[in-house]
Amino acid sequence: MSITGAIVVYAVTWFMVFFVVLPLRFTSQGDTGEVVPGTPRGAPATENVGQKARITTIAATIIWALICGIILSGWIGIRDFDFMGMMPPEVP
């Protein structure tokens, strides 16, 4: 895996984990009963994106390390995704 590939895998992993973490423990202004005028009831009641970004970074780094370990160990290779048999035969 190249350094560019590792960066791309980390970026994709980070955003996927972020979109999973973002709605956790979400409380809207409608849930708390304190709706600020001019905002929808579904708007967040508290601003905690920084904390969720830190949690995401820790979780994404662990998941990224596992993915890179699997790729670099050879357990999964590009030939494992050749479902149509389009790749030329492997040269020993």
Buried (B, 14 or more C-beta within 10 A) or exposed (E): EEEEEBEEBBEEBBEEBBEEBEEEEEEBBEEEEEBEEEEEEEEBBEEEEEEBBEBBEEBBBEBBEEBBEEBEEEEEEEEEEEEEEEEEEEEE
